[in-house]
Amino acid sequence: MVKVSKSRGKGSVNVEIQGINEVLQRLQKNQKRIITSKNIELVRTANFIQNEVQESIIGNRAEPKSVDTGTLGNSIDIKLEGKESAVIFPKREKYKNSDTTTEDVAKFMEYGTTKMKNPRRHFGNTKDRNEKKVVNKFKQAVNLAIK
């Protein structure tokens, strides 16, 4: 609320803004709740996307099932990078009796090879399918935090 406390001729006016402290306290309280909600939602959505990539690899999404789905699917992991992002990636594991790693296979599946004309795009397609869902989940989390 604005309160005019004094007025001295020739355009000089003293103005007192009341309630600023309460507004600042409310904003700080909401900021903490928003940050907490965002952090929780980051972990939730990272787990959701990790699961979606694994489902894609084992053939439960639009992409064809990949070969040796257990090794590749089980290698999919999450790495939180600061408080702002998470990376979903295949942990580097070697296949039995081979020098090939899960990282290699994930790249082959994602981008194809000279022999594999149609890449599976487990990561890219998962992103495309779920990007709007993830954005909406973050919006909902922030909206709940400020209520």
Helices and strands as residue ranges (DSSP letters): E 2-8, E 12-17, H 20-57, H 69-75, E 76-81, E 85-90, H 102-111, H 122-146
